[in-house]
């Protein structure tokens, strides 16, 4: 029998690590302070509707997440709606940009999509296509901002405002002038340069808690592990045998390995008990964080948008999702990423501003029956130039103590895929230290 592993935090990174360790025969104890799994991507109930703590979008390039679904026995089509790349970005005071990727091999599908895009002049299309190869390949030192990268490759102003900058804020959760070009181009290559399917949009059909977190927790239980909700971890200590003990309100849990799969702030508190983790603590403190707000607006059930996801540029709203795909007709979810003027607005003012902006962009929409604002003040780390050097590895300097989360050095921005990859990489590192052969995915 393998020595147990305790995982603190049942977000997507903790769930991914726990499932992978359980798949290899290790006994996992999963501790979560909340009453349910999912972390920042969990399910909540509003007006009798089960929705997400924040609206999320997955893409076809999320290979680790899709593999996790397969391990859990979940059919992709049951939980995700796969749509070919199609972007419709509008402005309250100007023309829209619309592009759709044809069924051609990557990256040819993106080139043709830009060539056929509505809302760009022929001169702008030529400039975009001329600079695109260099932009996609860029991976230099020192890192620069996304704005600097777009200037370097002479991307047209319209394309910058209507495509690259909205994609940057959505993926990295940082304004383009402060966002890491290295992480941005890495994300572009994974999405647009591998296969055509990698750029597909995957929109959840169900609340996110039902997609991975709850099935993952059930998997861990079925494989001999324990899952404990409402369990706050107070401290981690080391005994004379050098094994670790996790101290909680409900009791103590001994383990050979402990994975701290919490948000960075909670990880700093738990690692602070160990003098030899000063380097990790310094990096976590320097990373910083950025917020995300989601505004849900309920309209009459016959309300529908032209596309499942629409971008808005030049205002407060960034992306609006028609929740009809999740069998919630009339419900719209608006996502506002990163810091901005909206951050200082109170809940009522923000909801009213969003509803007014939507009514101005979508004729006939009117005002909603009700609204709900959900703010995640520390949604992601600040993915700025040079932040790669601050992101910690899964292994800490203290033996047996590990980190998992979308902020570790996966090379990806703080996305669901980044969290899942971090959890898998952490699990594989633990398996390697125990000399357990890693099974194929």
Secondary structure, 3 states (H helix, E strand, C coil): CCCCEEEECCCHHHHHHHHHHHHCCCCEEEECCCCCCCCCCCEEEECCEEEECCCCCEECCCHHHHHHHHHCCCCHHHHEEEECCEEEEEECCEEEEEEECCCCCCCHHHHHHHHHCECCCHHHHHHHHHHHHHHHHCCCCCCCEHHHHHHHCCCCHHHHHHHHHHHHHHHHCCCCCCCEHHHHHHHHHHHHCCCHHHHCEEEECCCHHHCCHHHHHHHHHHCCCEEECCCCEEEEEECCCCCEEEEECCEEEEECEEEECCCHHHHHHHHCCCHHHHHHHHHHHHHCEEEEEEEEEECCCCCCCCCCEEEEECCCCCEEEEHHHHCCCCEEEEEEECCCHHHHCCHHHHHHHHHHHHHHHCCCCCCCCEEEEEEEEEEEECCCCCHHHHCCCCECCCCCEEECCCCCCCCCCCCHHHHHHHHHHHHHHHHHHCCCCCCCC
